[in-house]
Amino acid sequence: MCAAQDESAEPFVPRSRDLETLSSAAESCQGCDLYRDATQTVFGNGPRHARVFLLGEQPGDVEDRAGEPFIGPAGKLLDRAMAEAGLDKYELYRTNAVKHFHWRPARGGGKRRIHQPPEYRHIAACRPWALAELAAVQPDVVVALGASAGKSLFGSGFRVGEARGRVQKWPTPKSGAEDVPEVDVVATVHPSAVLRAPDRETAFKAFVADLRFAAEWLADEDG
């Protein structure tokens, strides 16, 4: 295995900006150590020229087994929130900052796989895939779902609480993504954070409000 500082998906990312080509190439990615224990790469999906680009954290247990993003409990909550916010899930491109499931075995044995947040080195290593997807889709708005998504775009200092409720331009001068067209970014929590919230109803309403903010921003851009 490569040393952590050498981890990167860059050698595995083709120059093509065709999503099918990118997805096929990602199947063999070994840009970081997460591929060793994951069932498969979980690449993004959605329309080629989607106006809204949802960027999450990483696939969960259900997504890892099925090979599709956002189909587990958090994905179902996301679907409900998007419907309330006026976003059509079939018109969005959905992907994750990290393409392999990071997990540990349950303590005491058993078959349960316990989700582990990706380390920043995993996010940084997988970033070339997110950049390639952004270059291919060229959306008008990116919705960053959670800290890992924000760190993929803005670096390790990103904080969701500081970014919610406003629009940020990306790429920034220091982002190293000069080939990606400028896009507006709206940040919110990851839907799994809503599922874990002590007051889930209040957290869900705030989540919907963030998504509605993105939808209204898009409508305003249309004039």
mmCIF file of the C-alpha atoms, coordinates in Angstrom:
data_MODEL
# 
_entry.id   MODEL 
# 
loop_
_atom_site.group_PDB 
_atom_site.id 
_atom_site.type_symbol 
_atom_site.label_atom_id 
_atom_site.label_alt_id 
_atom_site.label_comp_id 
_atom_site.label_asym_id 
_atom_site.label_entity_id 
_atom_site.label_seq_id 
_atom_site.pdbx_PDB_ins_code 
_atom_site.Cartn_x 
_atom_site.Cartn_y 
_atom_site.Cartn_z 
_atom_site.occupancy 
_atom_site.B_iso_or_equiv 
_atom_site.pdbx_formal_charge 
_atom_site.auth_seq_id 
_atom_site.auth_comp_id 
_atom_site.auth_asym_id 
_atom_site.auth_atom_id 
_atom_site.pdbx_PDB_model_num 
ATOM 1   C CA . MET A 1 1   ? 0.000   0.000   0.000   1.00 0.00 ? 1   MET A CA 1 
ATOM 2   C CA . CYS A 1 2   ? 1.163   3.524   -0.749  1.00 0.00 ? 2   CYS A CA 1 
ATOM 3   C CA . ALA A 1 3   ? 2.137   5.811   2.066   1.00 0.00 ? 3   ALA A CA 1 
ATOM 4   C CA . ALA A 1 4   ? -0.682  8.096   3.159   1.00 0.00 ? 4   ALA A CA 1 
ATOM 5   C CA . GLN A 1 5   ? 0.922   11.154  1.596   1.00 0.00 ? 5   GLN A CA 1 
ATOM 6   C CA . ASP A 1 6   ? 1.039   9.343   -1.750  1.00 0.00 ? 6   ASP A CA 1 
ATOM 7   C CA . GLU A 1 7   ? -2.608  8.284   -1.726  1.00 0.00 ? 7   GLU A CA 1 
ATOM 8   C CA . SER A 1 8   ? -4.565  9.697   -4.639  1.00 0.00 ? 8   SER A CA 1 
ATOM 9   C CA . ALA A 1 9   ? -7.137  8.580   -7.165  1.00 0.00 ? 9   ALA A CA 1 
ATOM 10  C CA . GLU A 1 10  ? -5.499  10.809  -9.780  1.00 0.00 ? 10  GLU A CA 1 
ATOM 11  C CA . PRO A 1 11  ? -3.679  7.967   -11.620 1.00 0.00 ? 11  PRO A CA 1 
ATOM 12  C CA . PHE A 1 12  ? -6.994  6.114   -12.008 1.00 0.00 ? 12  PHE A CA 1 
ATOM 13  C CA . VAL A 1 13  ? -9.050  9.033   -13.356 1.00 0.00 ? 13  VAL A CA 1 
ATOM 14  C CA . PRO A 1 14  ? -9.219  9.113   -17.174 1.00 0.00 ? 14  PRO A CA 1 
ATOM 15  C CA . ARG A 1 15  ? -9.097  12.364  -19.127 1.00 0.00 ? 15  ARG A CA 1 
ATOM 16  C CA . SER A 1 16  ? -12.565 11.632  -20.495 1.00 0.00 ? 16  SER A CA 1 
ATOM 17  C CA . ARG A 1 17  ? -15.473 13.610  -19.103 1.00 0.00 ? 17  ARG A CA 1 
ATOM 18  C CA . ASP A 1 18  ? -18.013 10.989  -20.123 1.00 0.00 ? 18  ASP A CA 1 
ATOM 19  C CA . LEU A 1 19  ? -19.781 9.785   -16.972 1.00 0.00 ? 19  LEU A CA 1 
ATOM 20  C CA . GLU A 1 20  ? -20.005 6.158   -18.095 1.00 0.00 ? 20  GLU A CA 1 
ATOM 21  C CA . THR A 1 21  ? -16.283 6.116   -18.836 1.00 0.00 ? 21  THR A CA 1 
ATOM 22  C CA . LEU A 1 22  ? -15.527 7.658   -15.452 1.00 0.00 ? 22  LEU A CA 1 
ATOM 23  C CA . SER A 1 23  ? -17.781 5.217   -13.633 1.00 0.00 ? 23  SER A CA 1 
ATOM 24  C CA . SER A 1 24  ? -16.183 2.250   -15.360 1.00 0.00 ? 24  SER A CA 1 
ATOM 25  C CA . ALA A 1 25  ? -12.685 3.482   -14.518 1.00 0.00 ? 25  ALA A CA 1 
ATOM 26  C CA . ALA A 1 26  ? -13.619 4.073   -10.878 1.00 0.00 ? 26  ALA A CA 1 
ATOM 27  C CA . GLU A 1 27  ? -14.422 0.386   -10.450 1.00 0.00 ? 27  GLU A CA 1 
ATOM 28  C CA . SER A 1 28  ? -10.693 -0.392  -10.344 1.00 0.00 ? 28  SER A CA 1 
ATOM 29  C CA . CYS A 1 29  ? -9.628  2.588   -8.213  1.00 0.00 ? 29  CYS A CA 1 
ATOM 30  C CA . GLN A 1 30  ? -7.066  1.835   -5.519  1.00 0.00 ? 30  GLN A CA 1 
ATOM 31  C CA . GLY A 1 31  ? -6.252  5.448   -4.724  1.00 0.00 ? 31  GLY A CA 1 
ATOM 32  C CA . CYS A 1 32  ? -6.530  4.859   -0.969  1.00 0.00 ? 32  CYS A CA 1 
ATOM 33  C CA . ASP A 1 33  ? -6.789  1.867   1.335   1.00 0.00 ? 33  ASP A CA 1 
ATOM 34  C CA . LEU A 1 34  ? -10.601 1.877   1.615   1.00 0.00 ? 34  LEU A CA 1 
ATOM 35  C CA . TYR A 1 35  ? -10.986 -0.248  -1.517  1.00 0.00 ? 35  TYR A CA 1 
ATOM 36  C CA . ARG A 1 36  ? -9.558  -3.225  0.372   1.00 0.00 ? 36  ARG A CA 1 
ATOM 37  C CA . ASP A 1 37  ? -12.571 -3.746  2.638   1.00 0.00 ? 37  ASP A CA 1 
ATOM 38  C CA . ALA A 1 38  ? -15.357 -2.275  0.514   1.00 0.00 ? 38  ALA A CA 1 
ATOM 39  C CA . THR A 1 39  ? -17.589 -4.485  -1.613  1.00 0.00 ? 39  THR A CA 1 
ATOM 40  C CA . GLN A 1 40  ? -17.271 -2.183  -4.608  1.00 0.00 ? 40  GLN A CA 1 
ATOM 41  C CA . THR A 1 41  ? -16.845 1.386   -5.774  1.00 0.00 ? 41  THR A CA 1 
ATOM 42  C CA . VAL A 1 42  ? -20.070 3.373   -5.516  1.00 0.00 ? 42  VAL A CA 1 
ATOM 43  C CA . PHE A 1 43  ? -19.994 6.035   -8.229  1.00 0.00 ? 43  PHE A CA 1 
ATOM 44  C CA . GLY A 1 44  ? -22.469 8.855   -8.756  1.00 0.00 ? 44  GLY A CA 1 
ATOM 45  C CA . ASN A 1 45  ? -25.580 8.749   -10.882 1.00 0.00 ? 45  ASN A CA 1 
ATOM 46  C CA . GLY A 1 46  ? -28.028 11.150  -12.454 1.00 0.00 ? 46  GLY A CA 1 
ATOM 47  C CA . PRO A 1 47  ? -28.543 13.180  -15.640 1.00 0.00 ? 47  PRO A CA 1 
ATOM 48  C CA . ARG A 1 48  ? -25.488 14.162  -17.668 1.00 0.00 ? 48  ARG A CA 1 
ATOM 49  C CA . HIS A 1 49  ? -26.291 17.876  -17.419 1.00 0.00 ? 49  HIS A CA 1 
ATOM 50  C CA . ALA A 1 50  ? -28.099 18.042  -14.079 1.00 0.00 ? 50  ALA A CA 1 
ATOM 51  C CA . ARG A 1 51  ? -28.418 21.578  -12.756 1.00 0.00 ? 51  ARG A CA 1 
ATOM 52  C CA . VAL A 1 52  ? -28.129 20.441  -9.126  1.00 0.00 ? 52  VAL A CA 1 
ATOM 53  C CA . PHE A 1 53  ? -25.206 18.309  -7.935  1.00 0.00 ? 53  PHE A CA 1 
ATOM 54  C CA . LEU A 1 54  ? -25.586 16.629  -4.531  1.00 0.00 ? 54  LEU A CA 1 
ATOM 55  C CA . LEU A 1 55  ? -22.278 15.753  -2.879  1.00 0.00 ? 55  LEU A CA 1 
ATOM 56  C CA . GLY A 1 56  ? -22.463 13.506  0.182   1.00 0.00 ? 56  GLY A CA 1 
ATOM 57  C CA . GLU A 1 57  ? -19.913 11.800  2.419   1.00 0.00 ? 57  GLU A CA 1 
ATOM 58  C CA . GLN A 1 58  ? -19.473 8.136   1.443   1.00 0.00 ? 58  GLN A CA 1 
ATOM 59  C CA . PRO A 1 59  ? -21.617 5.092   0.667   1.00 0.00 ? 59  PRO A CA 1 
ATOM 60  C CA . GLY A 1 60  ? -23.162 3.309   3.639   1.00 0.00 ? 60  GLY A CA 1 
ATOM 61  C CA . ASP A 1 61  ? -23.667 -0.394  4.178   1.00 0.00 ? 61  ASP A CA 1 
ATOM 62  C CA . VAL A 1 62  ? -26.719 -0.615  1.896   1.00 0.00 ? 62  VAL A CA 1 
ATOM 63  C CA . GLU A 1 63  ? -25.093 1.439   -0.860  1.00 0.00 ? 63  GLU A CA 1 
ATOM 64  C CA . ASP A 1 64  ? -21.872 -0.567  -0.643  1.00 0.00 ? 64  ASP A CA 1 
ATOM 65  C CA . ARG A 1 65  ? -23.742 -3.817  -1.253  1.00 0.00 ? 65  ARG A CA 1 
ATOM 66  C CA . ALA A 1 66  ? -25.997 -2.448  -4.008  1.00 0.00 ? 66  ALA A CA 1 
ATOM 67  C CA . GLY A 1 67  ? -23.501 -0.186  -5.785  1.00 0.00 ? 67  GLY A CA 1 
ATOM 68  C CA . GLU A 1 68  ? -25.822 2.853   -5.820  1.00 0.00 ? 68  GLU A CA 1 
ATOM 69  C CA . PRO A 1 69  ? -25.596 6.095   -3.815  1.00 0.00 ? 69  PRO A CA 1 
ATOM 70  C CA . PHE A 1 70  ? -28.266 7.341   -1.408  1.00 0.00 ? 70  PHE A CA 1 
ATOM 71  C CA . ILE A 1 71  ? -30.556 4.306   -1.260  1.00 0.00 ? 71  ILE A CA 1 
ATOM 72  C CA . GLY A 1 72  ? -30.232 3.520   2.465   1.00 0.00 ? 72  GLY A CA 1 
ATOM 73  C CA . PRO A 1 73  ? -32.083 5.150   5.396   1.00 0.00 ? 73  PRO A CA 1 
ATOM 74  C CA . ALA A 1 74  ? -30.307 8.501   4.926   1.00 0.00 ? 74  ALA A CA 1 
ATOM 75  C CA . GLY A 1 75  ? -31.084 8.424   1.216   1.00 0.00 ? 75  GLY A CA 1 
ATOM 76  C CA . LYS A 1 76  ? -34.775 7.814   1.880   1.00 0.00 ? 76  LYS A CA 1 
ATOM 77  C CA . LEU A 1 77  ? -34.865 10.773  4.251   1.00 0.00 ? 77  LEU A CA 1 
ATOM 78  C CA . LEU A 1 78  ? -33.067 12.857  1.622   1.00 0.00 ? 78  LEU A CA 1 
ATOM 79  C CA . ASP A 1 79  ? -35.712 11.921  -0.962  1.00 0.00 ? 79  ASP A CA 1 
ATOM 80  C CA . ARG A 1 80  ? -38.482 13.065  1.387   1.00 0.00 ? 80  ARG A CA 1 
ATOM 81  C CA . ALA A 1 81  ? -36.687 16.315  2.186   1.00 0.00 ? 81  ALA A CA 1 
ATOM 82  C CA . MET A 1 82  ? -36.052 17.083  -1.482  1.00 0.00 ? 82  MET A CA 1 
ATOM 83  C CA . ALA A 1 83  ? -39.707 16.507  -2.313  1.00 0.00 ? 83  ALA A CA 1 
ATOM 84  C CA . GLU A 1 84  ? -40.742 18.983  0.400   1.00 0.00 ? 84  GLU A CA 1 
ATOM 85  C CA . ALA A 1 85  ? -38.144 21.475  -0.846  1.00 0.00 ? 85  ALA A CA 1 
ATOM 86  C CA . GLY A 1 86  ? -39.400 21.276  -4.423  1.00 0.00 ? 86  GLY A CA 1 
ATOM 87  C CA . LEU A 1 87  ? -36.417 19.428  -5.896  1.00 0.00 ? 87  LEU A CA 1 
ATOM 88  C CA . ASP A 1 88  ? -37.020 16.554  -8.300  1.00 0.00 ? 88  ASP A CA 1 
ATOM 89  C CA . LYS A 1 89  ? -34.649 13.731  -7.393  1.00 0.00 ? 89  LYS A CA 1 
ATOM 90  C CA . TYR A 1 90  ? -34.677 12.477  -10.977 1.00 0.00 ? 90  TYR A CA 1 
ATOM 91  C CA . GLU A 1 91  ? -33.221 15.780  -12.178 1.00 0.00 ? 91  GLU A CA 1 
ATOM 92  C CA . LEU A 1 92  ? -30.267 15.740  -9.759  1.00 0.00 ? 92  LEU A CA 1 
ATOM 93  C CA . TYR A 1 93  ? -26.805 14.218  -9.961  1.00 0.00 ? 93  TYR A CA 1 
ATOM 94  C CA . ARG A 1 94  ? -25.933 12.432  -6.719  1.00 0.00 ? 94  ARG A CA 1 
ATOM 95  C CA . THR A 1 95  ? -22.525 11.272  -5.604  1.00 0.00 ? 95  THR A CA 1 
ATOM 96  C CA . ASN A 1 96  ? -20.201 11.101  -2.605  1.00 0.00 ? 96  ASN A CA 1 
ATOM 97  C CA . ALA A 1 97  ? -16.882 12.698  -1.725  1.00 0.00 ? 97  ALA A CA 1 
ATOM 98  C CA . VAL A 1 98  ? -15.507 9.217   -0.962  1.00 0.00 ? 98  VAL A CA 1 
ATOM 99  C CA . LYS A 1 99  ? -16.440 6.322   -3.227  1.00 0.00 ? 99  LYS A CA 1 
ATOM 100 C CA . HIS A 1 100 ? -15.735 3.364   -0.900  1.00 0.00 ? 100 HIS A CA 1 
ATOM 101 C CA . PHE A 1 101 ? -17.452 2.394   2.359   1.00 0.00 ? 101 PHE A CA 1 
ATOM 102 C CA . HIS A 1 102 ? -15.312 2.967   5.464   1.00 0.00 ? 102 HIS A CA 1 
ATOM 103 C CA . TRP A 1 103 ? -16.377 0.600   8.243   1.00 0.00 ? 103 TRP A CA 1 
ATOM 104 C CA . ARG A 1 104 ? -15.278 -1.566  11.160  1.00 0.00 ? 104 ARG A CA 1 
ATOM 105 C CA . PRO A 1 105 ? -16.678 -4.896  12.400  1.00 0.00 ? 105 PRO A CA 1 
ATOM 106 C CA . ALA A 1 106 ? -19.186 -4.772  15.244  1.00 0.00 ? 106 ALA A CA 1 
ATOM 107 C CA . ARG A 1 107 ? -17.659 -5.315  18.661  1.00 0.00 ? 107 ARG A CA 1 
ATOM 108 C CA . GLY A 1 108 ? -18.306 -8.791  19.992  1.00 0.00 ? 108 GLY A CA 1 
ATOM 109 C CA . GLY A 1 109 ? -18.512 -10.344 16.555  1.00 0.00 ? 109 GLY A CA 1 
ATOM 110 C CA . GLY A 1 110 ? -21.436 -10.674 14.205  1.00 0.00 ? 110 GLY A CA 1 
ATOM 111 C CA . LYS A 1 111 ? -21.888 -9.535  10.633  1.00 0.00 ? 111 LYS A CA 1 
ATOM 112 C CA . ARG A 1 112 ? -22.807 -5.906  11.264  1.00 0.00 ? 112 ARG A CA 1 
ATOM 113 C CA . ARG A 1 113 ? -20.528 -3.362  9.631   1.00 0.00 ? 113 ARG A CA 1 
ATOM 114 C CA . ILE A 1 114 ? -20.277 -0.140  11.608  1.00 0.00 ? 114 ILE A CA 1 
ATOM 115 C CA . HIS A 1 115 ? -19.914 3.077   9.626   1.00 0.00 ? 115 HIS A CA 1 
ATOM 116 C CA . GLN A 1 116 ? -16.730 5.044   10.240  1.00 0.00 ? 116 GLN A CA 1 
ATOM 117 C CA . PRO A 1 117 ? -16.336 8.646   9.046   1.00 0.00 ? 117 PRO A CA 1 
ATOM 118 C CA . PRO A 1 118 ? -13.688 8.946   6.336   1.00 0.00 ? 118 PRO A CA 1 
ATOM 119 C CA . GLU A 1 119 ? -10.425 10.531  7.371   1.00 0.00 ? 119 GLU A CA 1 
ATOM 120 C CA . TYR A 1 120 ? -9.367  13.700  5.587   1.00 0.00 ? 120 TYR A CA 1 
ATOM 121 C CA . ARG A 1 121 ? -6.701  11.720  3.715   1.00 0.00 ? 121 ARG A CA 1 
ATOM 122 C CA . HIS A 1 122 ? -9.483  9.579   2.221   1.00 0.00 ? 122 HIS A CA 1 
ATOM 123 C CA . ILE A 1 123 ? -11.427 12.676  1.192   1.00 0.00 ? 123 ILE A CA 1 
ATOM 124 C CA . ALA A 1 124 ? -8.337  14.241  -0.384  1.00 0.00 ? 124 ALA A CA 1 
ATOM 125 C CA . ALA A 1 125 ? -7.360  11.018  -2.149  1.00 0.00 ? 125 ALA A CA 1 
ATOM 126 C CA . CYS A 1 126 ? -10.827 10.623  -3.682  1.00 0.00 ? 126 CYS A CA 1 
ATOM 127 C CA . ARG A 1 127 ? -11.194 14.289  -4.629  1.00 0.00 ? 127 ARG A CA 1 
ATOM 128 C CA . PRO A 1 128 ? -10.093 13.801  -8.276  1.00 0.00 ? 128 PRO A CA 1 
ATOM 129 C CA . TRP A 1 129 ? -13.241 11.743  -8.876  1.00 0.00 ? 129 TRP A CA 1 
ATOM 130 C CA . ALA A 1 130 ? -15.496 14.510  -7.550  1.00 0.00 ? 130 ALA A CA 1 
ATOM 131 C CA . LEU A 1 131 ? -13.657 17.059  -9.698  1.00 0.00 ? 131 LEU A CA 1 
ATOM 132 C CA . ALA A 1 132 ? -14.074 14.856  -12.774 1.00 0.00 ? 132 ALA A CA 1 
ATOM 133 C CA . GLU A 1 133 ? -17.794 14.453  -12.073 1.00 0.00 ? 133 GLU A CA 1 
ATOM 134 C CA . LEU A 1 134 ? -18.211 18.204  -11.620 1.00 0.00 ? 134 LEU A CA 1 
ATOM 135 C CA . ALA A 1 135 ? -16.358 18.864  -14.864 1.00 0.00 ? 135 ALA A CA 1 
ATOM 136 C CA . ALA A 1 136 ? -18.585 16.354  -16.666 1.00 0.00 ? 136 ALA A CA 1 
ATOM 137 C CA . VAL A 1 137 ? -21.935 17.502  -15.260 1.00 0.00 ? 137 VAL A CA 1 
ATOM 138 C CA . GLN A 1 138 ? -21.197 21.259  -15.011 1.00 0.00 ? 138 GLN A CA 1 
ATOM 139 C CA . PRO A 1 139 ? -24.096 21.963  -12.626 1.00 0.00 ? 139 PRO A CA 1 
ATOM 140 C CA . ASP A 1 140 ? -25.408 25.371  -11.626 1.00 0.00 ? 140 ASP A CA 1 
ATOM 141 C CA . VAL A 1 141 ? -25.569 24.565  -7.904  1.00 0.00 ? 141 VAL A CA 1 
ATOM 142 C CA . VAL A 1 142 ? -23.720 22.092  -5.688  1.00 0.00 ? 142 VAL A CA 1 
ATOM 143 C CA . VAL A 1 143 ? -25.383 21.054  -2.437  1.00 0.00 ? 143 VAL A CA 1 
ATOM 144 C CA . ALA A 1 144 ? -22.659 19.917  -0.037  1.00 0.00 ? 144 ALA A CA 1 
ATOM 145 C CA . LEU A 1 145 ? -24.222 17.419  2.358   1.00 0.00 ? 145 LEU A CA 1 
ATOM 146 C CA . GLY A 1 146 ? -22.119 17.483  5.500   1.00 0.00 ? 146 GLY A CA 1 
ATOM 147 C CA . ALA A 1 147 ? -18.559 18.216  6.523   1.00 0.00 ? 147 ALA A CA 1 
ATOM 148 C CA . SER A 1 148 ? -16.862 15.595  4.346   1.00 0.00 ? 148 SER A CA 1 
ATOM 149 C CA . ALA A 1 149 ? -18.486 17.020  1.215   1.00 0.00 ? 149 ALA A CA 1 
ATOM 150 C CA . GLY A 1 150 ? -17.482 20.540  2.193   1.00 0.00 ? 150 GLY A CA 1 
ATOM 151 C CA . LYS A 1 151 ? -13.915 19.477  2.944   1.00 0.00 ? 151 LYS A CA 1 
ATOM 152 C CA . SER A 1 152 ? -13.701 17.831  -0.471  1.00 0.00 ? 152 SER A CA 1 
ATOM 153 C CA . LEU A 1 153 ? -14.393 21.216  -2.047  1.00 0.00 ? 153 LEU A CA 1 
ATOM 154 C CA . PHE A 1 154 ? -12.930 23.758  0.370   1.00 0.00 ? 154 PHE A CA 1 
ATOM 155 C CA . GLY A 1 155 ? -10.294 21.866  2.342   1.00 0.00 ? 155 GLY A CA 1 
ATOM 156 C CA . SER A 1 156 ? -9.869  20.566  5.866   1.00 0.00 ? 156 SER A CA 1 
ATOM 157 C CA . GLY A 1 157 ? -10.896 23.831  7.544   1.00 0.00 ? 157 GLY A CA 1 
ATOM 158 C CA . PHE A 1 158 ? -14.488 23.677  6.275   1.00 0.00 ? 158 PHE A CA 1 
ATOM 159 C CA . ARG A 1 159 ? -17.232 23.825  8.937   1.00 0.00 ? 159 ARG A CA 1 
ATOM 160 C CA . VAL A 1 160 ? -20.884 23.199  8.090   1.00 0.00 ? 160 VAL A CA 1 
ATOM 161 C CA . GLY A 1 161 ? -22.188 25.504  10.809  1.00 0.00 ? 161 GLY A CA 1 
ATOM 162 C CA . GLU A 1 162 ? -20.262 28.446  9.388   1.00 0.00 ? 162 GLU A CA 1 
ATOM 163 C CA . ALA A 1 163 ? -21.370 27.777  5.808   1.00 0.00 ? 163 ALA A CA 1 
ATOM 164 C CA . ARG A 1 164 ? -25.110 27.091  6.175   1.00 0.00 ? 164 ARG A CA 1 
ATOM 165 C CA . GLY A 1 165 ? -27.530 29.701  4.890   1.00 0.00 ? 165 GLY A CA 1 
ATOM 166 C CA . ARG A 1 166 ? -25.276 31.324  2.329   1.00 0.00 ? 166 ARG A CA 1 
ATOM 167 C CA . VAL A 1 167 ? -23.927 30.729  -1.154  1.00 0.00 ? 167 VAL A CA 1 
ATOM 168 C CA . GLN A 1 168 ? -20.213 30.274  -1.766  1.00 0.00 ? 168 GLN A CA 1 
ATOM 169 C CA . LYS A 1 169 ? -18.440 30.438  -5.099  1.00 0.00 ? 169 LYS A CA 1 
ATOM 170 C CA . TRP A 1 170 ? -16.308 27.463  -6.076  1.00 0.00 ? 170 TRP A CA 1 
ATOM 171 C CA . PRO A 1 171 ? -13.620 26.684  -7.148  1.00 0.00 ? 171 PRO A CA 1 
ATOM 172 C CA . THR A 1 172 ? -11.652 29.077  -4.996  1.00 0.00 ? 172 THR A CA 1 
ATOM 173 C CA . PRO A 1 173 ? -8.172  30.280  -6.037  1.00 0.00 ? 173 PRO A CA 1 
ATOM 174 C CA . LYS A 1 174 ? -6.582  27.731  -3.690  1.00 0.00 ? 174 LYS A CA 1 
ATOM 175 C CA . SER A 1 175 ? -8.803  24.779  -4.610  1.00 0.00 ? 175 SER A CA 1 
ATOM 176 C CA . GLY A 1 176 ? -6.582  23.425  -7.375  1.00 0.00 ? 176 GLY A CA 1 
ATOM 177 C CA . ALA A 1 177 ? -9.562  22.928  -9.667  1.00 0.00 ? 177 ALA A CA 1 
ATOM 178 C CA . GLU A 1 178 ? -8.892  25.445  -12.409 1.00 0.00 ? 178 GLU A CA 1 
ATOM 179 C CA . ASP A 1 179 ? -10.405 23.204  -15.108 1.00 0.00 ? 179 ASP A CA 1 
ATOM 180 C CA . VAL A 1 180 ? -13.816 23.031  -13.417 1.00 0.00 ? 180 VAL A CA 1 
ATOM 181 C CA . PRO A 1 181 ? -16.331 25.782  -14.318 1.00 0.00 ? 181 PRO A CA 1 
ATOM 182 C CA . GLU A 1 182 ? -17.371 28.110  -11.482 1.00 0.00 ? 182 GLU A CA 1 
ATOM 183 C CA . VAL A 1 183 ? -20.408 26.937  -9.548  1.00 0.00 ? 183 VAL A CA 1 
ATOM 184 C CA . ASP A 1 184 ? -22.429 28.101  -6.541  1.00 0.00 ? 184 ASP A CA 1 
ATOM 185 C CA . VAL A 1 185 ? -22.246 25.915  -3.423  1.00 0.00 ? 185 VAL A CA 1 
ATOM 186 C CA . VAL A 1 186 ? -24.903 25.637  -0.726  1.00 0.00 ? 186 VAL A CA 1 
ATOM 187 C CA . ALA A 1 187 ? -23.933 23.670  2.384   1.00 0.00 ? 187 ALA A CA 1 
ATOM 188 C CA . THR A 1 188 ? -26.141 21.740  4.775   1.00 0.00 ? 188 THR A CA 1 
ATOM 189 C CA . VAL A 1 189 ? -25.876 18.758  7.090   1.00 0.00 ? 189 VAL A CA 1 
ATOM 190 C CA . HIS A 1 190 ? -25.750 15.177  5.889   1.00 0.00 ? 190 HIS A CA 1 
ATOM 191 C CA . PRO A 1 191 ? -29.164 13.469  6.111   1.00 0.00 ? 191 PRO A CA 1 
ATOM 192 C CA . SER A 1 192 ? -27.689 10.901  8.500   1.00 0.00 ? 192 SER A CA 1 
ATOM 193 C CA . ALA A 1 193 ? -27.162 13.769  10.976  1.00 0.00 ? 193 ALA A CA 1 
ATOM 194 C CA . VAL A 1 194 ? -30.911 14.375  10.879  1.00 0.00 ? 194 VAL A CA 1 
ATOM 195 C CA . LEU A 1 195 ? -31.527 10.703  11.674  1.00 0.00 ? 195 LEU A CA 1 
ATOM 196 C CA . ARG A 1 196 ? -29.207 10.971  14.695  1.00 0.00 ? 196 ARG A CA 1 
ATOM 197 C CA . ALA A 1 197 ? -30.598 14.284  15.973  1.00 0.00 ? 197 ALA A CA 1 
ATOM 198 C CA . PRO A 1 198 ? -32.278 14.277  19.425  1.00 0.00 ? 198 PRO A CA 1 
ATOM 199 C CA . ASP A 1 199 ? -35.083 16.430  17.981  1.00 0.00 ? 199 ASP A CA 1 
ATOM 200 C CA . ARG A 1 200 ? -35.439 14.849  14.576  1.00 0.00 ? 200 ARG A CA 1 
ATOM 201 C CA . GLU A 1 201 ? -38.478 16.891  13.543  1.00 0.00 ? 201 GLU A CA 1 
ATOM 202 C CA . THR A 1 202 ? -36.719 20.213  14.109  1.00 0.00 ? 202 THR A CA 1 
ATOM 203 C CA . ALA A 1 203 ? -33.558 18.966  12.402  1.00 0.00 ? 203 ALA A CA 1 
ATOM 204 C CA . PHE A 1 204 ? -35.582 17.758  9.424   1.00 0.00 ? 204 PHE A CA 1 
ATOM 205 C CA . LYS A 1 205 ? -37.324 21.124  9.033   1.00 0.00 ? 205 LYS A CA 1 
ATOM 206 C CA . ALA A 1 206 ? -33.962 22.914  9.065   1.00 0.00 ? 206 ALA A CA 1 
ATOM 207 C CA . PHE A 1 207 ? -32.618 20.445  6.499   1.00 0.00 ? 207 PHE A CA 1 
ATOM 208 C CA . VAL A 1 208 ? -35.609 21.048  4.214   1.00 0.00 ? 208 VAL A CA 1 
ATOM 209 C CA . ALA A 1 209 ? -35.103 24.801  4.612   1.00 0.00 ? 209 ALA A CA 1 
ATOM 210 C CA . ASP A 1 210 ? -31.505 24.468  3.415   1.00 0.00 ? 210 ASP A CA 1 
ATOM 211 C CA . LEU A 1 211 ? -32.574 22.444  0.383   1.00 0.00 ? 211 LEU A CA 1 
ATOM 212 C CA . ARG A 1 212 ? -35.366 24.923  -0.359  1.00 0.00 ? 212 ARG A CA 1 
ATOM 213 C CA . PHE A 1 213 ? -32.792 27.722  -0.182  1.00 0.00 ? 213 PHE A CA 1 
ATOM 214 C CA . ALA A 1 214 ? -30.827 25.935  -2.922  1.00 0.00 ? 214 ALA A CA 1 
ATOM 215 C CA . ALA A 1 215 ? -33.980 25.466  -5.011  1.00 0.00 ? 215 ALA A CA 1 
ATOM 216 C CA . GLU A 1 216 ? -34.938 29.136  -4.642  1.00 0.00 ? 216 GLU A CA 1 
ATOM 217 C CA . TRP A 1 217 ? -31.415 30.253  -5.474  1.00 0.00 ? 217 TRP A CA 1 
ATOM 218 C CA . LEU A 1 218 ? -31.626 28.240  -8.681  1.00 0.00 ? 218 LEU A CA 1 
ATOM 219 C CA . ALA A 1 219 ? -35.010 29.788  -9.513  1.00 0.00 ? 219 ALA A CA 1 
ATOM 220 C CA . ASP A 1 220 ? -33.619 33.287  -8.912  1.00 0.00 ? 220 ASP A CA 1 
ATOM 221 C CA . GLU A 1 221 ? -30.740 32.540  -11.278 1.00 0.00 ? 221 GLU A CA 1 
ATOM 222 C CA . ASP A 1 222 ? -33.349 31.748  -13.939 1.00 0.00 ? 222 ASP A CA 1 
ATOM 223 C CA . GLY A 1 223 ? -34.774 35.219  -13.475 1.00 0.00 ? 223 GLY A CA 1 
# 
